Amino acid sequence: MTRFARSACIEWLFAEDGAPVPERVRRAADAGLDGVEFWHWRDKDLEAVGEAAHAGGVAIVMMLVEPQVPIVDARRLAEFAEAAEDSARAAATLGCATLVVASGERLPDVPAAEQEAAIVAALRTGGEIAGRHGLTLLFEPLNDTDHPRFFVTGTGHGLRLVEEACSPHVKLLYDVYHSAVMGEDPGIPIAGKGDLIGHVHVADHAGRHEPGTGVIDWPTVLRRLDEAGYSGHIGLEYRPTADTLASLAYLERAMA
């Protein structure tokens, strides 16, 4: 997998002994990874995280828009914009390139078209905010098994809404695990869409453990990412079955 830069989700990786977040960043650097990413930023000492990343020469690749606001709800657009602005400022101080948002749970009494319009409006708003700070907003579909009430669960649906947002600062986060859980043939839904993909996450199905522990054909997935024109980071967002270093060695063999 050396042709792609790798970033470790330090919510799960290098966390088996409960190490402080800056120590997880240092461990990722020592392991030769190119970057780190995390979900929540409001509960972290961002100055310490940034110092650890700078000292280790690793990029901070991704974090969430917080608080997480369901952008499927048009009534909460202003709330989302405020969260996006706060998160963009925090990301910019860290040199973090991307922020992530998901649709939120579907609204049973609102027509689907209105919910889609709300998402597109939020993506445009978030994209404008991200652009002002030199960032990219990533939109992530989440599978309907782990997230049974979510509105946007499939890759194709997510890509269509990203295309409708029509912003150079809005891209799709393609999560291979979520794609596989949805019954998609991983890598196929993004064929010819590499310009719309801003980040990729990997974990195997089933179990969401390191690649090589499940049924996904990882060499084929990587080839399809290449063919789609994707050249960004591969985010390692999985629960290690053993210690993190052992899982990294295992996935390198599985993805060779």
VEXDO-369131 format. One record per atom (N, C-alpha, C): residue in three letters; x, y, z. Coordinates in pm, whole numbers, plus 50000, padded with zeros to 5 digits. Example, Ala and Ser with C-alpha at 12.3 -4.5 7.8 and 13.67 -1.06 7.14 Angstrom:
<rs>
Ala513194943150780/Ala512304955050780/Ala513204967050780/Ser512854977550708/Ser513674989450714/Ser512905000350787/
</rs>
This chain:
<rs>
Met500834987950000/Met500005000050000/Met500875012650000/Thr502125011349965/Thr503025022749976/Thr502695033849877/Arg501895030949773/Arg501595041549676/Arg500615051849729/Phe499955048749840/Phe499055058349905/Phe499645062650039/Ala499525075550070/Ala499875080050204/Ala498875074350302/Arg499335071050423/Arg498485064550523/Arg498315073450646/Ser497085074150694/Ser496815081650817/Ser496095072450915/Ala496475073351041/Ala495915064751145/Ala494825072051221/Cys493665065551233/Cys492615070851319/Cys492995067851462/Ile493435077851534/Ile493975075651668/Ile492895074751776/Glu491625074851734/Glu490575071151828/Glu490685056251861/Trp491135048251763/Trp491245033751778/Trp492685028751772/Leu493495034351684/Leu494865029451669/Leu495785035951771/Phe496735028051818/Phe497715032351919/Phe497045036352051/Ala495845031152073/Ala495065035152191/Ala494805023452286/Glu495415011752258/Glu495034999852335/Glu495375000952483/Asp496385008952520/Asp496725010352661/Asp496195023352720/Gly495295029952646/Gly494735042452696/Gly495705054052692/Ala496685053352604/Ala497705063852595/Ala497065077352565/Pro497615088152619/Pro497125101552585/Pro497215103852435/Val496365112552385/Val496305114852240/Val497645119452183/Pro498365128852244/Pro499655132552186/Pro500625120852175/Glu500575111652272/Glu501425099752264/Glu501015090852147/Arg499735089952119/Arg499285082252002/Arg499835088351874/Val499855101551869/Val500425108351752/Val501895104751738/Arg502635105051848/Arg504055101651843/Arg504255087251798/Arg503405078251845/Arg503525064251805/Arg503245062551656/Ala502285069751605/Ala501995069051462/Ala503195073751381/Ala503835084351426/Ala505025089351358/Ala506145079051364/Asp506345073151481/Asp507405063151497/Asp507155050851410/Ala505875047951382/Ala505525036351299/Ala505675039251150/Gly506035051551117/Gly506255054950977/Gly505015059050901/Leu503935061950973/Leu502725066550905/Leu502865081150865/Asp502075084950767/Asp502185098350710/Asp501315108650781/Gly500255103950847/Gly499335113250909/Gly498525106651018/Val497765114751089/Val496825109951189/Val495495117051165/Glu494465111051216/Glu493135117051209/Glu492365113051333/Phe491355120751364/Phe490515117551479/Phe489135123151454/Trp488195118751539/Trp486815123251521/Trp486595136551595/His486695135851726/His486295147151811/His487495156051841/Trp487295168951828/Trp488385178251858/Trp488135186351985/Arg486885187652025/Arg486585196252140/Arg487055190052272/Asp487275176952275/Asp487705170352399/Asp489225168352403/Lys489955174552310/Lys491395172252301/Lys492175185152327/Asp493395183352375/Asp494335194452391/Asp494965196852254/Leu494375205752176/Leu494815207452038/Leu496245212552029/Glu496645220752124/Glu498025225752120/Glu499015214252136/Ala498725205152230/Ala499615193752251/Ala499595184252132/Val498425182252075/Val498315173751956/Val499105179651841/Gly498945192551819/Gly499665199151711/Gly501175198551730/Glu501625200451853/Glu503065199851881/Glu503605185851854/Ala502845175551893/Ala503295161751870/Ala503355158651721/Ala502375163451647/Ala502365161151502/Ala503535168251436/His503785180551476/His504905188151417/His506235181451448/Ala506405177251574/Ala507655170851613/Ala507885157751539/Gly506795150451513/Gly506925137551445/Gly506885138351294/Gly506605150051241/Gly506555151551097/Gly505365144751032/Val504245143751105/Val503045137751049/Val501975148551031/Ala501155146750930/Ala500055156050904/Ala498855152450989/Ile498085162451028/Ile496755159951085/Ile495785161050968/Val495185149950933/Val494505148650805/Val493015151850813/Met492375148250923/Met490915148750925/Met490385149551066/Met489265156851083/Met488495156451207/Met487055160251174/Leu486175158551270/Leu484745160951248/Leu484375175651263/Val483285179251198/Val482585191551234/Val481865188851366/Glu482175196951466/Glu481545195451597/Glu481015208751647/Pro479855208151719/Pro479055196251744/Pro478445190851615/Gln478115177951618/Gln477555171551500/Gln476085175451487/Val475765181851377/Val474415186851351/Val473835179051234/Pro472595174051245/Pro471995166851133/Pro471665176351018/Ile472455175950912/Ile472255185450802/Ile471075181650715/Val470455170550745/Val469225166650676/Val468055175750716/Asp468215183050824/Asp467165191550879/Asp467435206150842/Ala466645211450749/Ala466855225150700/Ala466745235450811/Arg465995232350916/Arg465795241851025/Arg467085244151106/Arg468075235451086/Arg469295236251166/Arg470505240951085/Leu470235247250971/Leu471335251750886/Leu472235261850957/Ala471635271551026/Ala472435281551096/Ala473285275151206/Glu472715265351274/Glu473455258251378/Glu474645250751317/Phe474405244451201/Phe475495237551133/Phe476575247351089/Ala476175258751036/Ala477145268650991/Ala478045273251105/Glu477455275151222/Glu478255279251339/Glu479235268251378/Ala478765255651377/Ala479665244551410/Ala480775243251308/Ala480445245151181/Ala481455244251075/Ala482495255251089/Glu482055267251122/Glu482985278451139/Glu483925275851256/Asp483385271551370/Asp484225268551486/Asp485225257551453/Ser484745247151385/Ser485605235751352/Ser486675239551251/Ala486305247851155/Ala487275252251055/Ala488405260351118/Arg488055268651213/Arg489085276451281/Arg490025267351359/Ala489445257251426/Ala490275247851500/Ala491165239851406/Ala490595235451294/Ala491375227751198/Ala492515235951140/Ala492235248451111/Ala493255257051051/Ala494445258951145/Thr494185259551275/Thr495295261251369/Thr496195249051373/Leu495635237351337/Leu496405224951337/Leu497005221751201/Gly496635229351099/Gly497035225750964/Gly496285213750913/Cys495125210950973/Cys494295199650931/Cys493555203350803/Ala493585194350704/Ala493095197850571/Ala491615195750550/Thr490985186950629/Thr489605183250599/Thr488745182350725/Leu487455185050705/Leu486425183350808/Leu485365173950753/Val484775166050841/Val483825155750799/Val482445158450856/Val481435156050772/Val480045157150813/Val479265145650752/Ala478225141150821/Ala477315130950770/Ala475905136750767/Ser474985129450706/Ser473645134950684/Ser472855136750812/Gly473015127250904/Gly472115126451018/Gly470955117150988/Glu470135114851088/Glu469015105551074/Glu467885111650992/Arg467245103050912/Arg466155107750826/Arg464995113050910/Leu464275122350851/Leu463105128250915/Leu461865121650857/Pro461155113650935/Pro460065105550879/Pro458905113650822/Asp458725125850866/Asp457575133750821/Asp457945144350717/Val459175143550666/Val459635153350566/Val459935146050436/Pro459425150850322/Pro459705144250194/Pro461205142850169/Ala461585131850106/Ala462995129150081/Ala463645140350001/Ala462915145849905/Ala463495156549822/Ala463845168749906/Glu463035171750006/Glu463325183250093/Glu464555180450179/Gln464685168050224/Gln465855164550304/Gln467135165250219/Glu467035160850095/Glu468195161950005/Glu468545176549979/Ala467545184849960/Ala467795199049938/Ala468475205350059/Ala468065201050178/Ala468695206250300/Ala470165202250307/Ile470455189950269/Ile471845185250270/Ile472685193150172/Val472175195050051/Val472915202549950/Val473175216849997/Ala472165222950057/Ala472345236650108/Ala473425236950216/Ala473415227050304/Ala474415226550410/Ala475805223950353/Leu475905215250254/Leu477215212750192/Leu477755225250125/Arg476875232750061/Arg477335245249998/Arg477795255250104/Thr477015256350211/Thr477395265450320/Thr478705261050384/Gly478775248050416/Gly479995242850476/Gly481195243850384/Gly480955241850254/Gly482035243050157/Gly482565257250149/Glu481665266950156/Glu482095280950152/Glu482935284150275/Ile482505279250391/Ile483265281550514/Ile484615274550506/Ala484605261950462/Ala485865254550450/Ala486825261550356/Gly486315266150244/Gly487165272850146/Gly487835285250200/Arg487105292850281/Arg487695305050338/Arg488875301950429/His488875289850485/His489955285850575/His490975276650508/Gly490855274950377/Gly491795266450305/Gly491585251650328/Leu490335247650357/Leu490015233750391/Leu489075227650288/Thr488865214650302/Thr487855207450225/Thr486855201150321/Leu485565202250288/Leu484505195750365/Leu484235182150302/Leu484275171650384/Leu484025158050338/Leu482655153450384/Phe481885147750291/Phe480555142450321/Phe480645127250322/Glu480255121050433/Glu480415106550449/Glu479075099350462/Pro478745090350368/Pro477605081350387/Pro477965070750493/Leu477025067450580/Leu477225057450684/Leu476235046050663/Asn476685033750675/Asn475825022250643/Asn474605021350734/Asp473545014950682/Asp472285014550755/Asp472155002650849/Thr473244995050867/Thr473264984650970/Thr473764990451102/Asp474884997151097/Asp475415003651217/Asp474675016651249/His474065022451147/His473355035351162/His471975033951097/Pro471065026451160/Pro469835022151092/Pro468875033151052/Arg468975044951105/Arg468025055551070/Arg468665066650986/Phe469895064350941/Phe470565074950865/Phe469945076650727/Phe470005089050679/Phe469365092350552/Phe470255088850433/Val471515092450438/Val472425089450326/Val473345078050369/Thr473145066550307/Thr473855054450347/Thr474675048150234/Gly474385051750111/Gly475055045749997/Gly475995055349928/Thr477015049749865/Thr478025058049799/Thr477435066149684/Gly476595059749602/Gly476005066849489/Gly475175078749531/His474385076849637/His473565087849689/His474455099349736/Gly475505095849809/Gly476405106149857/Gly477095113749744/Leu477535106349642/Leu478185112849528/Leu477245122449456/Arg475995118349442/Arg475035126949372/Arg474845140149446/Leu474765139549578/Leu474575151749656/Leu475825160549654/Val476985154349655/Val478235162049642/Val478275168949507/Glu477875161949403/Glu477845168049269/Glu476865179649265/Glu475705178049331/Glu474715188849332/Glu475215200949410/Ala476015198549512/Ala476565209849588/Ala477485218249501/Cys478145211749406/Cys478925218749301/Cys479905228749362/Ser480705223849456/Ser481705232349521/Ser483065225749513/Pro484105233149479/Pro485445227249478/Pro485945223649617/His485225228349719/His485635225949857/His484795215149925/Val483985207849847/Val483155197049901/Val483465184249825/Lys483845173849899/Lys484185160949840/Lys483505149749920/Leu483545137749866/Leu483015126049936/Leu484115119150014/Leu483795114850134/Leu484645105650208/Leu484155091650174/Tyr484965084050102/Tyr484585070550062/Tyr485135060650165/Asp484235054550241/Asp484605044750343/Asp484335030850288/Val485395023150267/Val485255009950204/Val484445000650292/Tyr484605001550423/Tyr483814993250514/Tyr482324996250500/His481955008850509/His480535012350496/His479995007750360/Ser480785009350256/Ser480385005150123/Ser480114990250119/Ala480994982350179/Ala480824967750179/Ala479604963550259/Val479394969850375/Val478214966450456/Val476934969150379/Met476934979350294/Met475764982650214/Met475574973250095/Gly476454963350081/Gly476324953849972/Gly476924958449842/Glu477654969649845/Glu478324974649725/Glu479584966549699/Asp479974965649575/Asp481254959549539/Asp482314970349558/Pro483114969549665/Pro483984980749701/Pro484864985549586/Gly484864998549569/Gly485635004949464/Gly484845007649339/Ile483844999349309/Ile483055001049187/Ile482255014149188/Pro481595017849301/Pro480755029949297/Pro481505042849267/Ile482825042949283/Ile483565055449260/Ile484285055449125/Ala484015045649042/Ala484665045048911/Ala484405057948833/Gly485455064048785/Gly485335076448710/Gly485015088648793/Lys485015087048926/Lys484635098149015/Lys485775102449106/Gly486995099149070/Gly488115102149157/Gly488245116649195/Asp487795125649106/Asp487885139949136/Asp486925144249245/Leu485935135849275/Leu484955139049380/Leu485305132649514/Ile486355124549518/Ile486735117449641/Ile487825125349712/Gly487545129149836/Gly488505137049912/Gly489285129150015/His488815117350049/His489495109050150/His488905095050140/Val489675085150183/Val489225071250183/Val489525065150319/His488565057550371/His488755049950494/His488745035050463/Val489555027550537/Val489575012950519/Val489395005950653/Ala488624995250648/Ala488464985350754/Ala487794973550687/Asp488004961650741/Asp487444949850674/Asp486024947050721/His485334939250641/His483974934850668/His483984919550667/Ala483474913250773/Ala482754919150885/Ala483724922251001/Gly483204929751100/Gly483944932151221/Gly484604945651233/Arg484864952151120/Arg485534965051115/Arg486934964551177/His487614953451149/His488994951951194/His489944955051079/Glu491244952651100/Glu492234956150999/Glu492004948350869/Pro492334954550756/Pro492234947650628/Pro492994934350631/Gly492334924150577/Gly492884910650580/Gly492174901550676/Thr491314907150763/Thr490594898950860/Thr489194895350814/Gly488774900550699/Gly487414898050650/Gly487404893650506/Val486364897650433/Val486124892250299/Val486474901950187/Ile486864914150217/Ile487124923950112/Ile488434920750039/Asp488384921649908/Asp489554919349822/Asp490344932449813/Trp491324934049900/Trp492004946949912/Trp492894950549794/Pro493644941349736/Pro494404945249616/Pro493514950649505/Thr492324944749490/Thr491384949649389/Thr490864963549425/Val490574965749552/Val490104978949596/Val491154989549565/Leu492404986849597/Leu493464996549571/Leu493634999049422/Arg493524988549344/Arg493614990349198/Arg492484999249149/Arg491284997249201/Arg490145005349158/Arg490295019849202/Leu490875022149318/Leu491145035849360/Leu492125042449264/Asp493155035149227/Asp494105040249127/Asp493395043648997/Glu492565034448950/Glu491885036348823/Glu490915048048827/Ala490335050448945/Ala489415061748960/Ala490155075148962/Gly491465074548979/Gly492245086848984/Gly492445092349123/Tyr492145084149225/Tyr492325088849362/Tyr493805088449399/Ser494285098949464/Ser495705099449500/Ser495925104949641/Gly494875105449722/Gly494995111149856/Gly495365100849961/His495085104250085/His495385095450197/His494435083550202/Ile494935072650257/Ile494115061350299/Ile494055062050451/Gly492865064250504/Gly492695065050648/Gly492455051350708/Leu493275047650804/Leu493155034550870/Leu492205036050988/Glu490935033750962/Glu489895035651064/Glu489305021951096/Tyr490025014451177/Tyr489585000951212/Tyr489914998051358/Arg489254987651411/Arg489544983051547/Arg490584971951537/Pro491784974051585/Pro492804963551574/Pro492414951051652/Thr492664939351591/Thr492374926851661/Thr493474923551761/Ala494664928951738/Ala495784927351831/Ala496314941251861/Asp497574942351894/Asp498114955851912/Asp498254962551776/Thr498324975751778/Thr498284983351654/Thr499434979751560/Leu500654978551611/Leu501784975651524/Leu501624962251454/Ala501124952251525/Ala500884939351462/Ala499814940551354/Ser498794948551380/Ser497724950151281/Ser498234957251157/Leu499154966751174/Leu499714973751059/Leu500514964350971/Ala501304955551032/Ala502064945850955/Ala501134936450881/Tyr500044932650946/Tyr499084923450884/Tyr498414929950764/Leu497974942450780/Leu497264948850669/Leu498194951550552/Glu499474954250579/Glu500404956350468/Glu500504943850382/Arg500514932250445/Arg500554919750367/Arg499244917750292/Ala498124920850358/Ala496814918650296/Ala496574927850178/Met497164939850181/Met496894949750078/Met497994950749974/Ala498974941649983/Ala500104942049888/Ala499644938249747/
</rs>
